[in-house]
Amino acid sequence: SGNMGDQITLTATPAEGYELEAYSVKDAAGNAVAVTNGKFTMPASSVTVSATFKKIDYTITIAEGITNGTVTISGNKTTAQMGEEITLTATPADGYNLKTLSVKSGDTDITVTNGKFTMPAGNVTVSAEFAKTAYTVTIAEGIQNGTVTASAVSGNMGDQITLTATPAEG
């Protein structure tokens, strides 16, 4: 309660993921009372105070310095609201595979399942690590009249593998 002419300060406490959009103060006759910076001057009647809240748009950033592949956000979104499901696509360069795909909000890890996560009440950074794909070198069975050996049993794209063919006597 207040007396006519008193300066009244309003304090809004939004729920997680929301922010104050506007206050509305009306006198007993339903006329609007001006609110500036969360304060109003009490008129010569009772007042009704209400507030509207809106969901916060948080930013989604793809980390700098991701190499050997790319990460994209479905719909090319750069913002999302708490609770929204976000879909990521990690595309490795030739000869690489996705090692890790992670999302952080500050120091908090956000769970990513099958390339999707639920937007928290905070800005997020998406990062990925791509690793060289190891390929298997297999010598065919049943080679006749000699043997073939390889210098390695696996290798990455671009590795040099030496094959040695040793013919049987004669």
Contacts in CASP RR format, 6 or more apart in sequence:
PFRMAT RR
TARGET T0000
AUTHOR 0000-0000-0000
METHOD contacts of the structure
MODEL  1
SGNMGDQITLTATPAEGYELEAYSVKDAAGNAVAVTNGKFTMPASSVTVS
ATFKKIDYTITIAEGITNGTVTISGNKTTAQMGEEITLTATPADGYNLKT
LSVKSGDTDITVTNGKFTMPAGNVTVSAEFAKTAYTVTIAEGIQNGTVTA
SAVSGNMGDQITLTATPAEG
2 8 0 8 1.000
2 42 0 8 1.000
3 42 0 8 1.000
4 42 0 8 1.000
4 43 0 8 1.000
4 44 0 8 1.000
5 41 0 8 1.000
5 42 0 8 1.000
5 43 0 8 1.000
6 41 0 8 1.000
6 42 0 8 1.000
7 39 0 8 1.000
7 40 0 8 1.000
7 41 0 8 1.000
7 42 0 8 1.000
8 39 0 8 1.000
8 40 0 8 1.000
8 41 0 8 1.000
8 42 0 8 1.000
9 38 0 8 1.000
9 39 0 8 1.000
10 23 0 8 1.000
10 25 0 8 1.000
10 35 0 8 1.000
10 38 0 8 1.000
10 39 0 8 1.000
10 40 0 8 1.000
10 49 0 8 1.000
10 51 0 8 1.000
12 20 0 8 1.000
12 23 0 8 1.000
12 51 0 8 1.000
12 53 0 8 1.000
14 20 0 8 1.000
14 53 0 8 1.000
15 53 0 8 1.000
16 82 0 8 1.000
16 121 0 8 1.000
17 55 0 8 1.000
17 56 0 8 1.000
17 81 0 8 1.000
17 82 0 8 1.000
17 121 0 8 1.000
17 122 0 8 1.000
18 53 0 8 1.000
18 54 0 8 1.000
18 55 0 8 1.000
18 56 0 8 1.000
19 53 0 8 1.000
19 54 0 8 1.000
19 56 0 8 1.000
20 51 0 8 1.000
20 52 0 8 1.000
20 53 0 8 1.000
21 51 0 8 1.000
21 52 0 8 1.000
21 53 0 8 1.000
21 54 0 8 1.000
22 51 0 8 1.000
22 52 0 8 1.000
23 35 0 8 1.000
23 38 0 8 1.000
23 49 0 8 1.000
23 50 0 8 1.000
23 51 0 8 1.000
24 32 0 8 1.000
24 35 0 8 1.000
24 49 0 8 1.000
24 50 0 8 1.000
24 51 0 8 1.000
24 52 0 8 1.000
25 32 0 8 1.000
25 33 0 8 1.000
25 34 0 8 1.000
25 35 0 8 1.000
25 40 0 8 1.000
25 47 0 8 1.000
25 48 0 8 1.000
25 49 0 8 1.000
26 32 0 8 1.000
26 33 0 8 1.000
26 47 0 8 1.000
26 48 0 8 1.000
27 33 0 8 1.000
27 43 0 8 1.000
27 45 0 8 1.000
27 46 0 8 1.000
27 47 0 8 1.000
28 45 0 8 1.000
28 46 0 8 1.000
28 47 0 8 1.000
29 45 0 8 1.000
30 48 0 8 1.000
33 40 0 8 1.000
33 41 0 8 1.000
33 43 0 8 1.000
33 47 0 8 1.000
34 40 0 8 1.000
34 41 0 8 1.000
40 47 0 8 1.000
55 81 0 8 1.000
55 82 0 8 1.000
56 81 0 8 1.000
56 82 0 8 1.000
56 121 0 8 1.000
56 122 0 8 1.000
57 79 0 8 1.000
57 80 0 8 1.000
57 81 0 8 1.000
58 79 0 8 1.000
58 80 0 8 1.000
58 81 0 8 1.000
58 82 0 8 1.000
58 119 0 8 1.000
58 120 0 8 1.000
58 121 0 8 1.000
58 122 0 8 1.000
58 123 0 8 1.000
58 124 0 8 1.000
59 78 0 8 1.000
59 79 0 8 1.000
59 123 0 8 1.000
59 124 0 8 1.000
60 73 0 8 1.000
60 77 0 8 1.000
60 78 0 8 1.000
60 79 0 8 1.000
60 80 0 8 1.000
60 86 0 8 1.000
60 119 0 8 1.000
60 123 0 8 1.000
60 124 0 8 1.000
60 126 0 8 1.000
61 78 0 8 1.000
61 123 0 8 1.000
61 124 0 8 1.000
61 125 0 8 1.000
61 126 0 8 1.000
62 71 0 8 1.000
62 72 0 8 1.000
62 73 0 8 1.000
62 125 0 8 1.000
62 126 0 8 1.000
62 127 0 8 1.000
63 125 0 8 1.000
63 126 0 8 1.000
63 127 0 8 1.000
63 128 0 8 1.000
66 127 0 8 1.000
66 128 0 8 1.000
66 129 0 8 1.000
66 130 0 8 1.000
67 130 0 8 1.000
68 92 0 8 1.000
68 93 0 8 1.000
68 96 0 8 1.000
68 130 0 8 1.000
68 131 0 8 1.000
68 132 0 8 1.000
69 90 0 8 1.000
69 91 0 8 1.000
69 92 0 8 1.000
69 93 0 8 1.000
69 96 0 8 1.000
69 128 0 8 1.000
69 130 0 8 1.000
70 90 0 8 1.000
70 91 0 8 1.000
71 88 0 8 1.000
71 89 0 8 1.000
71 90 0 8 1.000
71 91 0 8 1.000
71 101 0 8 1.000
71 126 0 8 1.000
71 127 0 8 1.000
71 128 0 8 1.000
72 88 0 8 1.000
72 89 0 8 1.000
72 91 0 8 1.000
73 86 0 8 1.000
73 87 0 8 1.000
73 88 0 8 1.000
73 89 0 8 1.000
73 126 0 8 1.000
74 86 0 8 1.000
74 87 0 8 1.000
74 88 0 8 1.000
74 89 0 8 1.000
77 86 0 8 1.000
80 86 0 8 1.000
80 119 0 8 1.000
81 119 0 8 1.000
82 119 0 8 1.000
82 120 0 8 1.000
82 121 0 8 1.000
82 122 0 8 1.000
83 118 0 8 1.000
83 119 0 8 1.000
83 120 0 8 1.000
84 118 0 8 1.000
84 119 0 8 1.000
85 116 0 8 1.000
85 117 0 8 1.000
85 118 0 8 1.000
85 119 0 8 1.000
86 116 0 8 1.000
86 117 0 8 1.000
86 118 0 8 1.000
86 119 0 8 1.000
87 115 0 8 1.000
87 116 0 8 1.000
88 101 0 8 1.000
88 103 0 8 1.000
88 112 0 8 1.000
88 115 0 8 1.000
88 116 0 8 1.000
88 117 0 8 1.000
88 126 0 8 1.000
89 115 0 8 1.000
90 98 0 8 1.000
90 101 0 8 1.000
90 115 0 8 1.000
90 128 0 8 1.000
90 130 0 8 1.000
92 98 0 8 1.000
92 130 0 8 1.000
92 133 0 8 1.000
93 130 0 8 1.000
94 157 0 8 1.000
95 132 0 8 1.000
95 133 0 8 1.000
95 156 0 8 1.000
95 157 0 8 1.000
96 130 0 8 1.000
96 131 0 8 1.000
96 132 0 8 1.000
96 133 0 8 1.000
97 130 0 8 1.000
97 131 0 8 1.000
97 133 0 8 1.000
98 128 0 8 1.000
98 129 0 8 1.000
98 130 0 8 1.000
99 128 0 8 1.000
99 129 0 8 1.000
99 130 0 8 1.000
99 131 0 8 1.000
100 127 0 8 1.000
100 128 0 8 1.000
100 129 0 8 1.000
101 112 0 8 1.000
101 115 0 8 1.000
101 126 0 8 1.000
101 127 0 8 1.000
101 128 0 8 1.000
102 109 0 8 1.000
102 112 0 8 1.000
102 126 0 8 1.000
102 127 0 8 1.000
102 128 0 8 1.000
103 109 0 8 1.000
103 110 0 8 1.000
103 112 0 8 1.000
103 117 0 8 1.000
103 124 0 8 1.000
103 125 0 8 1.000
103 126 0 8 1.000
103 127 0 8 1.000
104 110 0 8 1.000
104 124 0 8 1.000
104 125 0 8 1.000
104 127 0 8 1.000
105 120 0 8 1.000
105 122 0 8 1.000
105 123 0 8 1.000
105 124 0 8 1.000
105 125 0 8 1.000
106 122 0 8 1.000
106 123 0 8 1.000
106 125 0 8 1.000
108 120 0 8 1.000
110 117 0 8 1.000
110 118 0 8 1.000
110 120 0 8 1.000
110 124 0 8 1.000
111 117 0 8 1.000
111 118 0 8 1.000
117 124 0 8 1.000
132 156 0 8 1.000
132 157 0 8 1.000
133 156 0 8 1.000
133 157 0 8 1.000
134 154 0 8 1.000
134 155 0 8 1.000
134 156 0 8 1.000
135 154 0 8 1.000
135 155 0 8 1.000
135 156 0 8 1.000
135 157 0 8 1.000
136 153 0 8 1.000
136 154 0 8 1.000
137 150 0 8 1.000
137 152 0 8 1.000
137 153 0 8 1.000
137 154 0 8 1.000
137 155 0 8 1.000
137 161 0 8 1.000
139 148 0 8 1.000
139 149 0 8 1.000
139 150 0 8 1.000
140 148 0 8 1.000
145 167 0 8 1.000
145 168 0 8 1.000
146 165 0 8 1.000
146 166 0 8 1.000
146 167 0 8 1.000
146 168 0 8 1.000
147 165 0 8 1.000
147 166 0 8 1.000
147 168 0 8 1.000
148 163 0 8 1.000
148 164 0 8 1.000
148 165 0 8 1.000
148 166 0 8 1.000
149 163 0 8 1.000
149 164 0 8 1.000
149 166 0 8 1.000
150 161 0 8 1.000
150 162 0 8 1.000
150 163 0 8 1.000
150 164 0 8 1.000
151 161 0 8 1.000
151 162 0 8 1.000
151 163 0 8 1.000
151 164 0 8 1.000
152 159 0 8 1.000
152 161 0 8 1.000
155 161 0 8 1.000
END
